[in-house]
Amino acid sequence: MSNILKFPFAVSRRAFARLPRTSKTGTPKERGAGQCTGANMHTVVFRSYGLILASSEADLVRDVGLDVDKARTKLRKIREQIERDREDAAARATMLSIVEAKLEAAIGAVHSK
């Protein structure tokens, strides 16, 4: 399973910089066309949880090899989510225990009358 997208009509950055432009700011050379002016805006996220579950080990190893930093970020986010889920579950269990005790006491009070 490959998540690599191919754009058949895509133009490379160099070819794009050589394309003639009409602008009020001058010619491409005057505007500095072809120079790298910032970060690439086409960043891709790492596989979703569902795709990670469905992928084979070989595919996952290949994807991690392509971008280890994104894989590490994804792993860190997963661990943070697990911790938040544990905290939420503990808080909910505490709340339900308190509600259970109060409701049981109220039912007991009604039956004792």
Secondary structure, 3 states (H helix, E strand, C coil): CCCCCCCCCCCCHHHHHHCCCCCCCCCHHHHCCCCCCCCCCCCCCCCCHHHHHHCCHHHHHHHHHHCHHHHHHHHHHHHHHHHHHHHHHHHHHHHHHHHHHHHHHHHHHHHHC
